[in-house]
Amino acid sequence: MLNHKICLVSGSTSGIGFETAKAIACQGATVVLLGRDQQRCDQALQAIRKASGHERVFSLLGDLSLQADVRKIANQYLKRFDSLDILINNAGAVFVERQLTSEGFEKTWALNHLSYFLLTQELLPALKNAPTARIINLASEAHKSAKWDLSNLQGEAKYSAFSAYARSKLANIMFTKALSRRLSKYNITVNAAHPGNVGTAIWDIGPRWSHPLTGLLRKSLRSPETGAQTSIYLATSAEMGQQSGGYYSDCHLKPSSKLSQDQDLQEQLWHLSLEQLGQ
């Protein structure tokens, strides 16, 4: 049981994030949900409280594609809680057309990568205050098709929804490995999870006329509950207490792409991310 643990899950009002948060709450942990819609946050909070049988489920509201909101969320968390045992960076999306946030970043990159990087950095004081802590970053097998091109990391030269998504998932794994090295002297592990091909709302990126087709596709994919199992395993299993820097699928360590294992590129991404966050 996780009765004395605190877990924060981003993107937890639906899909994989919701199922992950619910399962961890059902093991007794205090769970903090992150979402951008108040009504959906409230619905998820009530559903998880009912399923877990306890009231130690809370929510924070903000748009994780915006750095200002990420900092606000982290500040609100740190005012309320002294420590954090489990951080699950789960939020993610695919955008059919290239969009820029109000802060000037391509939205896939901002949400799927920069939010992971910044939220983790902002919450490090709480993670370091925990006796032991775990960070889980949701990645994808899609990273294996990604190319590393500094001139097109945000689709500046050429944009496609899948390529933008794949680049962000490559960044998740590179970030995981770079962060794991930096936290090796602390009792904090960092791992990446591939949930499998899961039928969630992330598939509804096309025009409205295509939604019946994507609905049929989603029925042939894994359920969010099944997709959440690797994240839950990394967050809660005793055998993962000392393992760090890995890429996991179906609760097993798997090789990530050769590109993702290049330490020079990992460091390049790290310093680029700091620049983009104004640090």
Secondary structure as a PSIPRED ss2 file (coil, helix, strand):
# PSIPRED VFORMAT (PSIPRED V4.0)

   1 M C   1.000  0.000  0.000
   2 L C   1.000  0.000  0.000
   3 N C   1.000  0.000  0.000
   4 H C   1.000  0.000  0.000
   5 K C   1.000  0.000  0.000
   6 I E   0.000  0.000  1.000
   7 C E   0.000  0.000  1.000
   8 L E   0.000  0.000  1.000
   9 V E   0.000  0.000  1.000
  10 S E   0.000  0.000  1.000
  11 G C   1.000  0.000  0.000
  12 S C   1.000  0.000  0.000
  13 T C   1.000  0.000  0.000
  14 S C   1.000  0.000  0.000
  15 G H   0.000  1.000  0.000
  16 I H   0.000  1.000  0.000
  17 G H   0.000  1.000  0.000
  18 F H   0.000  1.000  0.000
  19 E H   0.000  1.000  0.000
  20 T H   0.000  1.000  0.000
  21 A H   0.000  1.000  0.000
  22 K H   0.000  1.000  0.000
  23 A H   0.000  1.000  0.000
  24 I H   0.000  1.000  0.000
  25 A H   0.000  1.000  0.000
  26 C H   0.000  1.000  0.000
  27 Q C   1.000  0.000  0.000
  28 G C   1.000  0.000  0.000
  29 A C   1.000  0.000  0.000
  30 T E   0.000  0.000  1.000
  31 V E   0.000  0.000  1.000
  32 V E   0.000  0.000  1.000
  33 L E   0.000  0.000  1.000
  34 L E   0.000  0.000  1.000
  35 G E   0.000  0.000  1.000
  36 R C   1.000  0.000  0.000
  37 D C   1.000  0.000  0.000
  38 Q H   0.000  1.000  0.000
  39 Q H   0.000  1.000  0.000
  40 R H   0.000  1.000  0.000
  41 C H   0.000  1.000  0.000
  42 D H   0.000  1.000  0.000
  43 Q H   0.000  1.000  0.000
  44 A H   0.000  1.000  0.000
  45 L H   0.000  1.000  0.000
  46 Q H   0.000  1.000  0.000
  47 A H   0.000  1.000  0.000
  48 I H   0.000  1.000  0.000
  49 R H   0.000  1.000  0.000
  50 K H   0.000  1.000  0.000
  51 A H   0.000  1.000  0.000
  52 S H   0.000  1.000  0.000
  53 G C   1.000  0.000  0.000
  54 H C   1.000  0.000  0.000
  55 E C   1.000  0.000  0.000
  56 R C   1.000  0.000  0.000
  57 V E   0.000  0.000  1.000
  58 F E   0.000  0.000  1.000
  59 S E   0.000  0.000  1.000
  60 L E   0.000  0.000  1.000
  61 L E   0.000  0.000  1.000
  62 G C   1.000  0.000  0.000
  63 D C   1.000  0.000  0.000
  64 L C   1.000  0.000  0.000
  65 S C   1.000  0.000  0.000
  66 L C   1.000  0.000  0.000
  67 Q H   0.000  1.000  0.000
  68 A H   0.000  1.000  0.000
  69 D H   0.000  1.000  0.000
  70 V H   0.000  1.000  0.000
  71 R H   0.000  1.000  0.000
  72 K H   0.000  1.000  0.000
  73 I H   0.000  1.000  0.000
  74 A H   0.000  1.000  0.000
  75 N H   0.000  1.000  0.000
  76 Q H   0.000  1.000  0.000
  77 Y H   0.000  1.000  0.000
  78 L H   0.000  1.000  0.000
  79 K H   0.000  1.000  0.000
  80 R H   0.000  1.000  0.000
  81 F C   1.000  0.000  0.000
  82 D C   1.000  0.000  0.000
  83 S C   1.000  0.000  0.000
  84 L C   1.000  0.000  0.000
  85 D C   1.000  0.000  0.000
  86 I E   0.000  0.000  1.000
  87 L E   0.000  0.000  1.000
  88 I E   0.000  0.000  1.000
  89 N E   0.000  0.000  1.000
  90 N C   1.000  0.000  0.000
  91 A C   1.000  0.000  0.000
  92 G C   1.000  0.000  0.000
  93 A C   1.000  0.000  0.000
  94 V C   1.000  0.000  0.000
  95 F C   1.000  0.000  0.000
  96 V C   1.000  0.000  0.000
  97 E C   1.000  0.000  0.000
  98 R C   1.000  0.000  0.000
  99 Q C   1.000  0.000  0.000
 100 L E   0.000  0.000  1.000
 101 T C   1.000  0.000  0.000
 102 S C   1.000  0.000  0.000
 103 E C   1.000  0.000  0.000
 104 G C   1.000  0.000  0.000
 105 F C   1.000  0.000  0.000
 106 E E   0.000  0.000  1.000
 107 K H   0.000  1.000  0.000
 108 T H   0.000  1.000  0.000
 109 W H   0.000  1.000  0.000
 110 A H   0.000  1.000  0.000
 111 L H   0.000  1.000  0.000
 112 N H   0.000  1.000  0.000
 113 H H   0.000  1.000  0.000
 114 L H   0.000  1.000  0.000
 115 S H   0.000  1.000  0.000
 116 Y H   0.000  1.000  0.000
 117 F H   0.000  1.000  0.000
 118 L H   0.000  1.000  0.000
 119 L H   0.000  1.000  0.000
 120 T H   0.000  1.000  0.000
 121 Q H   0.000  1.000  0.000
 122 E H   0.000  1.000  0.000
 123 L H   0.000  1.000  0.000
 124 L H   0.000  1.000  0.000
 125 P H   0.000  1.000  0.000
 126 A H   0.000  1.000  0.000
 127 L H   0.000  1.000  0.000
 128 K H   0.000  1.000  0.000
 129 N H   0.000  1.000  0.000
 130 A C   1.000  0.000  0.000
 131 P C   1.000  0.000  0.000
 132 T C   1.000  0.000  0.000
 133 A E   0.000  0.000  1.000
 134 R E   0.000  0.000  1.000
 135 I E   0.000  0.000  1.000
 136 I E   0.000  0.000  1.000
 137 N E   0.000  0.000  1.000
 138 L E   0.000  0.000  1.000
 139 A C   1.000  0.000  0.000
 140 S C   1.000  0.000  0.000
 141 E H   0.000  1.000  0.000
 142 A H   0.000  1.000  0.000
 143 H H   0.000  1.000  0.000
 144 K H   0.000  1.000  0.000
 145 S H   0.000  1.000  0.000
 146 A C   1.000  0.000  0.000
 147 K C   1.000  0.000  0.000
 148 W C   1.000  0.000  0.000
 149 D C   1.000  0.000  0.000
 150 L H   0.000  1.000  0.000
 151 S H   0.000  1.000  0.000
 152 N H   0.000  1.000  0.000
 153 L C   1.000  0.000  0.000
 154 Q C   1.000  0.000  0.000
 155 G C   1.000  0.000  0.000
 156 E C   1.000  0.000  0.000
 157 A C   1.000  0.000  0.000
 158 K C   1.000  0.000  0.000
 159 Y C   1.000  0.000  0.000
 160 S C   1.000  0.000  0.000
 161 A H   0.000  1.000  0.000
 162 F H   0.000  1.000  0.000
 163 S H   0.000  1.000  0.000
 164 A H   0.000  1.000  0.000
 165 Y H   0.000  1.000  0.000
 166 A H   0.000  1.000  0.000
 167 R H   0.000  1.000  0.000
 168 S H   0.000  1.000  0.000
 169 K H   0.000  1.000  0.000
 170 L H   0.000  1.000  0.000
 171 A H   0.000  1.000  0.000
 172 N H   0.000  1.000  0.000
 173 I H   0.000  1.000  0.000
 174 M H   0.000  1.000  0.000
 175 F H   0.000  1.000  0.000
 176 T H   0.000  1.000  0.000
 177 K H   0.000  1.000  0.000
 178 A H   0.000  1.000  0.000
 179 L H   0.000  1.000  0.000
 180 S H   0.000  1.000  0.000
 181 R H   0.000  1.000  0.000
 182 R H   0.000  1.000  0.000
 183 L C   1.000  0.000  0.000
 184 S C   1.000  0.000  0.000
 185 K C   1.000  0.000  0.000
 186 Y C   1.000  0.000  0.000
 187 N C   1.000  0.000  0.000
 188 I E   0.000  0.000  1.000
 189 T E   0.000  0.000  1.000
 190 V E   0.000  0.000  1.000
 191 N E   0.000  0.000  1.000
 192 A E   0.000  0.000  1.000
 193 A E   0.000  0.000  1.000
 194 H E   0.000  0.000  1.000
 195 P C   1.000  0.000  0.000
 196 G C   1.000  0.000  0.000
 197 N C   1.000  0.000  0.000
 198 V E   0.000  0.000  1.000
 199 G C   1.000  0.000  0.000
 200 T C   1.000  0.000  0.000
 201 A H   0.000  1.000  0.000
 202 I H   0.000  1.000  0.000
 203 W H   0.000  1.000  0.000
 204 D C   1.000  0.000  0.000
 205 I C   1.000  0.000  0.000
 206 G C   1.000  0.000  0.000
 207 P C   1.000  0.000  0.000
 208 R H   0.000  1.000  0.000
 209 W H   0.000  1.000  0.000
 210 S H   0.000  1.000  0.000
 211 H H   0.000  1.000  0.000
 212 P H   0.000  1.000  0.000
 213 L H   0.000  1.000  0.000
 214 T H   0.000  1.000  0.000
 215 G H   0.000  1.000  0.000
 216 L H   0.000  1.000  0.000
 217 L H   0.000  1.000  0.000
 218 R H   0.000  1.000  0.000
 219 K H   0.000  1.000  0.000
 220 S C   1.000  0.000  0.000
 221 L C   1.000  0.000  0.000
 222 R E   0.000  0.000  1.000
 223 S C   1.000  0.000  0.000
 224 P H   0.000  1.000  0.000
 225 E H   0.000  1.000  0.000
 226 T H   0.000  1.000  0.000
 227 G H   0.000  1.000  0.000
 228 A C   1.000  0.000  0.000
 229 Q H   0.000  1.000  0.000
 230 T H   0.000  1.000  0.000
 231 S H   0.000  1.000  0.000
 232 I H   0.000  1.000  0.000
 233 Y H   0.000  1.000  0.000
 234 L H   0.000  1.000  0.000
 235 A H   0.000  1.000  0.000
 236 T H   0.000  1.000  0.000
 237 S C   1.000  0.000  0.000
 238 A H   0.000  1.000  0.000
 239 E H   0.000  1.000  0.000
 240 M H   0.000  1.000  0.000
 241 G C   1.000  0.000  0.000
 242 Q C   1.000  0.000  0.000
 243 Q C   1.000  0.000  0.000
 244 S C   1.000  0.000  0.000
 245 G C   1.000  0.000  0.000
 246 G C   1.000  0.000  0.000
 247 Y E   0.000  0.000  1.000
 248 Y E   0.000  0.000  1.000
 249 S E   0.000  0.000  1.000
 250 D C   1.000  0.000  0.000
 251 C C   1.000  0.000  0.000
 252 H E   0.000  0.000  1.000
 253 L E   0.000  0.000  1.000
 254 K C   1.000  0.000  0.000
 255 P C   1.000  0.000  0.000
 256 S C   1.000  0.000  0.000
 257 S C   1.000  0.000  0.000
 258 K C   1.000  0.000  0.000
 259 L H   0.000  1.000  0.000
 260 S H   0.000  1.000  0.000
 261 Q H   0.000  1.000  0.000
 262 D C   1.000  0.000  0.000
 263 Q H   0.000  1.000  0.000
 264 D H   0.000  1.000  0.000
 265 L H   0.000  1.000  0.000
 266 Q H   0.000  1.000  0.000
 267 E H   0.000  1.000  0.000
 268 Q H   0.000  1.000  0.000
 269 L H   0.000  1.000  0.000
 270 W H   0.000  1.000  0.000
 271 H H   0.000  1.000  0.000
 272 L H   0.000  1.000  0.000
 273 S H   0.000  1.000  0.000
 274 L H   0.000  1.000  0.000
 275 E H   0.000  1.000  0.000
 276 Q H   0.000  1.000  0.000
 277 L C   1.000  0.000  0.000
 278 G C   1.000  0.000  0.000
 279 Q C   1.000  0.000  0.000
